[in-house]
Amino acid sequence: MDKLLIRGGRPLQGEVTISGAKNAALPELCATLLTAEPVTLANVPRLQDVATTLKLLRQMGATAELHDDGSATVDAGPVNNPVAPYELVKTMRASILVLGPLLARFGVAIVSLPGGCAIGSRPVDQHIKGLQLMGAQISVERGNIIAKTSRLKGARISTDMVTVTGTENLLMAATLAEGETVLENAAQEPEIPDLAELLIAMGAQIEGHGTHRIRIQGVERLHAPKVPHRIIPDRIETGTFLCAVAAAGGDVLVKGTRADHMDAVLDKLREAGVSMEIGADWIRVKGNGRPKAVSFRTSEYPAFPTDMQAQFMAVNAIADGVAKVSETIFENRFMHVNELLRLGANIQIDGHTAVIQGVPQLSGATVMATDLRASASLVIAGLVAEGETVVDRIYHLDRGYDRMEAKLRGLGADIERVK
């Protein structure tokens, strides 16, 4: 099993290019199921989760290929097996995103209840509730969601909570439903407007994407976009590299990104004393010595993202002062704390709140990644720790980061993948 060996203490210098957003690529690959025509997406990140999604689409009968230029083409015309089996779904919760497209286009879907990171309950009941309001007959049998319909009907759907994948699933399903669907309490993450723009390019009629109310007028069929849809940059990868510079120091130009998707994160980095210059598609970040401790509370976009909580925890671990971090999205998302403690961090947990007393120096040790973003926090901590840090179980990291160690090596970090 691969590990990362990191020798800390080197500031980061140079340029790094951000890959396409994982959380946009996965629903957009699933959206290709909505048409019988081949769809090409550009700026597709090379991630394990992308590979799993392409494998899932192939298992259904689609042809799906990732090209050397970073694009991917999916032809869902030949799909004849609308099933997402447990052996694929168990590794990736985003597999649930095939449910809406399969049901809308084929009238049937069998999707195993999803797996993925062990960061707490992320129930799919809101997906099921919404599809039932659109007329689907759904049962859960032996760990599988079994859904059927003659044709989905438009409905007004208000989810009990803000759910990103729920919004995406219902948005995709509604594009082929009969009549109008209104999604209330919709998630506003930038990946949702990006998905909507792809669907519009495929012939969907959508208004209000990026707000709490999305209105969809169903159409008979969708087609391939006239030009390949380009996936937006990954704001979480961007934030991770910004945190790495904040912790390790240095001067880095982050290219191919979107600062306008990251207001809450950038505000907290400024509060930590990090210097930044921002352009249309780049951010130049300078680490100015030891950062200042910053407190925050995770919440739905546009507030501070839960997917950046662990990385900021690593920065706070070596910051000057005391920070209080409240996690409101996932109940088990402090599993990286015990591993940071092994590196010498001073962190106390009280329910959904962590109190971090910054220490002047971390010390290298062997640590274990417990989920995707936790693994990134351990890499950041390793970059500043004295001596050698070994991060085990980095298959979590590979699910969501495109060659992170190679990008960090390009910035001067002493990091390598080992067995």
C-alpha positions as CSV (number, residue, x, y, z in Angstrom):
1,M,0.0,0.0,0.0
2,D,1.4,3.4,-1.0
3,K,2.6,5.9,1.6
4,L,4.0,9.4,1.4
5,L,7.4,10.1,3.0
6,I,7.9,13.8,3.8
7,R,11.0,15.5,5.2
8,G,9.7,18.8,6.6
9,G,11.1,22.2,6.9
10,R,11.3,23.4,3.4
11,P,9.4,26.6,2.3
12,L,7.4,26.2,-1.0
13,Q,8.5,28.2,-4.0
14,G,7.3,28.4,-7.6
15,E,4.1,27.8,-9.6
16,V,1.4,25.1,-9.4
17,T,-1.6,24.6,-11.7
18,I,-5.0,23.6,-10.2
19,S,-6.9,20.6,-11.6
20,G,-10.6,20.4,-12.4
21,A,-12.9,20.2,-9.5
22,K,-13.6,16.7,-8.2
23,N,-17.0,17.7,-6.9
24,A,-18.0,19.0,-10.4
25,A,-16.4,16.2,-12.4
26,L,-18.3,13.4,-10.7
27,P,-21.9,14.7,-11.2
28,E,-21.1,15.9,-14.7
29,L,-19.8,12.5,-15.7
30,C,-23.1,11.1,-14.3
31,A,-25.0,13.7,-16.3
32,T,-23.8,12.0,-19.5
33,L,-26.3,9.3,-18.8
34,L,-29.1,11.8,-19.6
35,T,-28.4,11.6,-23.4
36,A,-27.8,8.9,-26.0
37,E,-25.2,11.2,-27.7
38,P,-21.4,11.2,-26.8
39,V,-20.5,14.0,-24.3
40,T,-17.0,15.3,-23.9
41,L,-15.9,17.1,-20.8
42,A,-12.6,19.1,-20.6
43,N,-10.4,19.7,-17.6
44,V,-11.2,16.4,-16.0
45,P,-8.9,15.7,-13.0
46,R,-7.0,12.4,-12.9
47,L,-8.4,11.0,-9.6
48,Q,-9.3,7.7,-8.3
49,D,-12.9,8.8,-7.9
50,V,-13.0,9.8,-11.5
51,A,-11.6,6.4,-12.5
52,T,-14.3,4.7,-10.3
53,T,-17.1,6.8,-12.0
54,L,-15.8,5.9,-15.5
55,K,-15.7,2.2,-14.5
56,L,-19.2,2.5,-13.1
57,L,-20.5,4.0,-16.4
58,R,-18.7,1.3,-18.4
59,Q,-20.3,-1.4,-16.2
60,M,-23.7,0.0,-17.3
61,G,-22.8,-0.4,-20.9
62,A,-21.5,3.1,-21.7
63,T,-18.2,3.7,-23.4
64,A,-16.1,6.0,-21.3
65,E,-12.5,7.2,-22.0
66,L,-10.1,9.6,-20.3
67,H,-7.9,11.2,-22.9
68,D,-4.2,12.4,-22.6
69,D,-5.3,16.1,-23.0
70,G,-7.3,15.9,-19.8
71,S,-10.7,15.5,-21.4
72,A,-13.1,12.6,-21.1
73,T,-15.7,11.3,-23.5
74,V,-18.7,9.3,-22.4
75,D,-21.2,7.7,-24.8
76,A,-24.2,6.5,-22.8
77,G,-26.1,5.5,-25.9
78,P,-25.4,1.8,-25.4
79,V,-26.3,1.7,-21.7
80,N,-28.4,-1.4,-21.1
81,N,-27.7,-2.2,-17.4
82,P,-29.0,0.6,-15.1
83,V,-27.4,-0.9,-12.0
84,A,-24.7,0.6,-9.7
85,P,-23.4,-2.4,-7.8
86,Y,-22.0,-2.4,-4.2
87,E,-18.5,-3.3,-5.2
88,L,-18.1,0.0,-7.0
89,V,-20.5,2.2,-4.9
90,K,-18.9,1.2,-1.6
91,T,-15.7,3.2,-2.3
92,M,-17.4,6.4,-3.4
93,R,-20.6,8.0,-2.0
94,A,-20.9,10.1,-5.2
95,S,-22.1,7.0,-7.0
96,I,-25.6,7.9,-5.8
97,L,-25.5,10.6,-8.5
98,V,-26.4,8.0,-11.1
99,L,-29.8,7.5,-9.5
100,G,-31.5,10.6,-10.9
101,P,-30.2,10.4,-14.5
102,L,-30.9,6.7,-14.8
103,L,-34.4,7.0,-13.5
104,A,-35.1,10.1,-15.7
105,R,-33.9,8.5,-19.0
106,F,-34.6,4.8,-18.5
107,G,-37.4,4.7,-16.0
108,V,-35.5,2.3,-13.8
109,A,-32.4,2.3,-11.5
110,I,-30.9,-0.1,-9.0
111,V,-28.3,1.7,-6.9
112,S,-26.5,0.2,-3.9
113,L,-26.5,2.4,-0.8
114,P,-23.2,4.3,-1.0
115,G,-19.9,4.1,0.9
116,G,-17.0,6.5,0.8
117,C,-15.2,8.4,3.5
118,A,-16.1,7.4,7.1
119,I,-16.9,11.0,8.2
120,G,-20.4,10.4,9.5
121,S,-23.9,10.0,8.3
122,R,-24.7,11.5,4.9
123,P,-28.2,10.0,4.3
124,V,-29.7,9.7,0.9
125,D,-33.3,10.0,2.2
126,Q,-33.6,13.5,0.7
127,H,-32.7,12.1,-2.8
128,I,-35.4,9.4,-2.4
129,K,-38.0,11.8,-1.0
130,G,-37.5,14.2,-3.9
131,L,-37.8,11.5,-6.5
132,Q,-40.9,10.1,-4.9
133,L,-42.5,13.6,-5.1
134,M,-41.7,13.4,-8.8
135,G,-43.7,10.2,-9.0
136,A,-41.0,7.5,-8.7
137,Q,-41.8,4.2,-6.9
138,I,-38.8,3.5,-4.7
139,S,-38.0,0.8,-2.2
140,V,-34.8,-0.2,-0.4
141,E,-34.2,-3.9,-0.5
142,R,-31.0,-5.8,0.6
143,G,-28.9,-2.6,0.6
144,N,-30.2,-1.5,-2.8
145,I,-32.3,1.5,-3.8
146,I,-34.8,0.2,-6.4
147,A,-36.5,2.9,-8.3
148,K,-39.1,2.8,-11.2
149,T,-41.3,5.2,-13.1
150,S,-43.0,5.6,-16.4
151,R,-41.9,9.2,-16.6
152,L,-41.0,11.6,-13.8
153,K,-43.4,14.5,-13.2
154,G,-42.4,18.0,-12.2
155,A,-42.9,18.8,-8.6
156,R,-42.1,21.4,-5.9
157,I,-39.4,19.9,-3.7
158,S,-38.1,21.4,-0.5
159,T,-35.4,19.3,1.1
160,D,-35.2,19.1,4.9
161,M,-31.6,20.2,4.8
162,V,-29.2,21.7,2.3
163,T,-27.7,18.8,0.4
164,V,-25.2,19.2,-2.4
165,T,-25.6,15.7,-4.0
166,G,-29.3,15.8,-3.3
167,T,-29.6,19.0,-5.2
168,E,-27.5,17.6,-8.1
169,N,-29.5,14.4,-8.3
170,L,-32.8,16.1,-8.4
171,L,-31.6,18.8,-10.8
172,M,-30.5,16.1,-13.3
173,A,-33.7,14.1,-12.9
174,A,-35.9,17.1,-13.4
175,T,-34.4,18.0,-16.8
176,L,-36.3,15.1,-18.4
177,A,-39.4,15.2,-16.2
178,E,-42.8,16.2,-17.5
179,G,-43.6,19.8,-16.5
180,E,-41.9,22.2,-14.1
181,T,-39.8,21.3,-11.1
182,V,-38.9,23.8,-8.4
183,L,-36.1,22.9,-6.0
184,E,-36.3,24.8,-2.7
185,N,-33.5,25.0,-0.2
186,A,-31.1,24.1,-3.0
187,A,-27.4,24.0,-2.3
188,Q,-25.4,26.9,-3.8
189,E,-21.9,25.4,-4.1
190,P,-20.1,26.6,-7.3
191,E,-20.2,23.0,-8.6
192,I,-24.0,23.2,-8.9
193,P,-24.1,26.1,-11.3
194,D,-21.3,24.4,-13.3
195,L,-23.4,21.3,-13.6
196,A,-26.4,23.4,-14.6
197,E,-24.4,25.1,-17.3
198,L,-23.5,21.7,-18.7
199,L,-27.1,20.6,-18.7
200,I,-28.2,23.9,-20.3
201,A,-25.6,23.3,-23.1
202,M,-27.3,19.8,-23.5
203,G,-30.7,21.5,-24.0
204,A,-32.1,21.7,-20.5
205,Q,-34.2,24.6,-19.3
206,I,-32.9,25.8,-15.9
207,E,-33.1,29.1,-14.0
208,G,-31.9,30.1,-10.6
209,H,-28.9,27.8,-10.4
210,G,-26.5,29.2,-7.7
211,T,-29.5,30.3,-5.6
212,H,-31.7,28.6,-3.0
213,R,-34.5,28.2,-5.6
214,I,-33.8,26.4,-8.9
215,R,-36.6,26.2,-11.5
216,I,-36.4,23.4,-14.2
217,Q,-38.7,23.0,-17.1
218,G,-38.5,19.4,-18.3
219,V,-37.7,18.6,-21.9
220,E,-38.3,15.4,-24.0
221,R,-34.6,14.7,-24.6
222,L,-31.1,16.1,-24.1
223,H,-28.2,16.2,-26.6
224,A,-24.4,16.5,-26.5
225,P,-23.1,20.1,-26.0
226,K,-21.8,21.7,-29.2
227,V,-18.4,22.3,-27.6
228,P,-16.8,20.3,-24.7
229,H,-17.9,21.7,-21.3
230,R,-14.9,22.7,-19.3
231,I,-15.0,21.7,-15.6
232,I,-14.4,24.6,-13.1
233,P,-11.1,24.6,-11.1
234,D,-11.0,22.7,-7.8
235,R,-11.5,25.3,-5.0
236,I,-10.6,22.7,-2.4
237,E,-7.4,21.8,-4.0
238,T,-6.6,25.5,-4.3
239,G,-7.3,26.0,-0.6
240,T,-5.2,23.1,0.3
241,F,-2.1,24.5,-1.5
242,L,-2.8,28.0,0.0
243,C,-2.8,26.3,3.5
244,A,0.4,24.5,2.7
245,V,2.1,27.8,1.9
246,A,0.6,29.4,5.0
247,A,2.0,26.6,7.2
248,A,5.4,25.9,5.5
249,G,6.1,29.5,4.3
250,G,7.3,30.5,0.9
251,D,6.0,32.3,-2.3
252,V,3.8,30.4,-4.7
253,L,1.7,31.3,-7.8
254,V,-1.4,29.2,-7.9
255,K,-2.6,29.1,-11.5
256,G,-5.8,28.1,-13.2
257,T,-8.1,28.8,-10.2
258,R,-11.2,30.9,-9.3
259,A,-10.7,33.2,-6.3
260,D,-14.4,34.2,-6.5
261,H,-15.4,30.7,-5.4
262,M,-13.3,31.0,-2.2
263,D,-14.3,34.2,-0.3
264,A,-14.6,32.5,3.1
265,V,-11.4,30.6,2.8
266,L,-9.4,33.6,1.5
267,D,-10.8,35.8,4.4
268,K,-9.5,33.3,7.0
269,L,-6.1,33.1,5.3
270,R,-5.8,36.9,5.5
271,E,-6.8,36.8,9.1
272,A,-4.0,34.3,9.6
273,G,-1.6,36.9,8.3
274,V,-1.0,35.4,4.8
275,S,-0.3,37.8,2.0
276,M,-2.2,37.3,-1.3
277,E,-2.4,38.9,-4.7
278,I,-5.4,37.8,-6.8
279,G,-6.0,37.9,-10.5
280,A,-8.7,36.6,-12.9
281,D,-7.4,33.0,-12.8
282,W,-4.5,33.0,-10.3
283,I,-3.6,33.7,-6.7
284,R,-0.1,34.5,-5.5
285,V,0.4,33.5,-1.9
286,K,3.2,34.3,0.5
287,G,3.7,32.8,3.9
288,N,4.9,35.5,6.3
289,G,6.5,33.5,9.1
290,R,4.3,31.8,11.8
291,P,0.6,32.2,11.0
292,K,-1.9,33.6,13.4
293,A,-4.5,31.2,14.9
294,V,-8.0,31.6,13.2
295,S,-11.3,30.4,14.5
296,F,-14.2,29.4,12.3
297,R,-17.4,27.4,12.0
298,T,-18.1,25.2,9.0
299,S,-21.4,25.6,7.2
300,E,-23.0,25.5,3.7
301,Y,-21.6,27.6,0.9
302,P,-20.9,30.5,0.8
303,A,-19.8,30.0,4.4
304,F,-16.6,28.2,5.4
305,P,-16.5,24.8,3.7
306,T,-16.2,21.6,5.8
307,D,-13.8,20.3,3.1
308,M,-11.3,22.9,4.3
309,Q,-11.6,22.3,8.0
310,A,-8.8,19.7,8.3
311,Q,-6.3,21.7,6.3
312,F,-6.9,24.8,8.4
313,M,-6.6,22.6,11.5
314,A,-3.0,21.7,10.4
315,V,-2.3,25.5,10.0
316,N,-3.7,26.2,13.4
317,A,-1.6,23.4,14.9
318,I,1.6,25.5,14.4
319,A,-0.1,29.0,14.6
320,D,0.5,31.7,17.2
321,G,-2.4,31.6,19.6
322,V,-5.6,29.6,20.3
323,A,-8.2,28.7,17.7
324,K,-11.7,27.3,18.1
325,V,-13.1,25.2,15.2
326,S,-16.8,24.1,15.1
327,E,-17.8,21.4,12.7
328,T,-21.5,21.6,11.8
329,I,-21.8,19.4,8.7
330,F,-20.3,16.0,9.5
331,E,-20.3,14.5,13.0
332,N,-17.1,12.4,12.6
333,R,-14.9,14.9,10.8
334,F,-12.3,15.3,13.6
335,M,-10.7,11.9,13.0
336,H,-7.5,13.6,11.8
337,V,-7.0,15.1,15.3
338,N,-5.5,12.0,16.8
339,E,-3.0,11.8,14.0
340,L,-2.1,15.5,14.4
341,L,-1.5,14.8,18.1
342,R,1.1,12.1,17.1
343,L,3.0,14.9,15.3
344,G,3.0,17.0,18.5
345,A,-0.1,19.2,18.0
346,N,-2.1,20.4,21.1
347,I,-5.8,19.9,20.3
348,Q,-8.7,19.3,22.6
349,I,-12.1,18.0,21.4
350,D,-15.4,18.9,23.0
351,G,-18.3,17.4,21.0
352,H,-18.4,19.2,17.6
353,T,-15.8,21.8,18.6
354,A,-12.0,21.6,18.6
355,V,-9.7,23.9,20.5
356,I,-6.2,24.2,19.0
357,Q,-3.3,25.7,21.0
358,G,-0.6,26.4,18.4
359,V,2.8,25.0,19.1
360,P,6.1,26.3,17.7
361,Q,7.1,23.1,16.1
362,L,5.7,19.7,15.1
363,S,7.8,16.5,15.0
364,G,7.8,13.9,12.3
365,A,6.0,10.5,12.9
366,T,4.1,7.8,11.1
367,V,0.4,8.8,10.8
368,M,-2.6,7.3,9.1
369,A,-5.1,9.0,6.8
370,T,-8.7,8.4,7.8
371,D,-10.5,10.3,5.0
372,L,-9.8,12.4,1.9
373,R,-9.4,15.9,3.5
374,A,-7.8,14.5,6.7
375,S,-5.0,13.0,4.5
376,A,-4.4,16.5,3.1
377,S,-4.1,18.0,6.6
378,L,-1.5,15.4,7.5
379,V,0.5,16.2,4.4
380,I,0.5,19.9,5.3
381,A,1.6,19.0,8.9
382,G,4.3,16.8,7.5
383,L,5.6,19.7,5.4
384,V,6.3,21.8,8.5
385,A,7.3,19.0,11.0
386,E,10.9,18.5,12.0
387,G,12.3,15.2,10.6
388,E,10.5,12.6,8.6
389,T,6.7,12.0,8.5
390,V,5.1,9.0,6.9
391,V,1.5,9.3,5.8
392,D,-0.1,5.8,5.4
393,R,-3.3,4.9,3.6
394,I,-3.0,7.6,1.0
395,Y,-5.5,6.0,-1.3
396,H,-7.8,8.5,0.5
397,L,-5.7,11.3,-0.9
398,D,-5.7,9.8,-4.4
399,R,-9.5,9.9,-4.4
400,G,-9.5,13.7,-4.5
401,Y,-6.1,15.1,-5.4
402,D,-4.4,14.9,-8.8
403,R,-0.8,13.9,-8.2
404,M,-0.4,16.0,-5.0
405,E,3.1,14.8,-4.2
406,A,4.3,15.6,-7.7
407,K,2.9,19.1,-7.5
408,L,4.4,19.7,-4.1
409,R,7.8,18.4,-5.3
410,G,7.6,21.0,-8.1
411,L,7.4,23.6,-5.4
412,G,10.5,22.3,-3.6
413,A,8.9,20.0,-1.0
414,D,10.9,16.9,0.0
415,I,8.1,14.4,-0.6
416,E,8.0,11.0,-2.3
417,R,5.6,8.1,-2.7
418,V,6.9,4.9,-1.2
419,K,5.6,1.4,-0.7
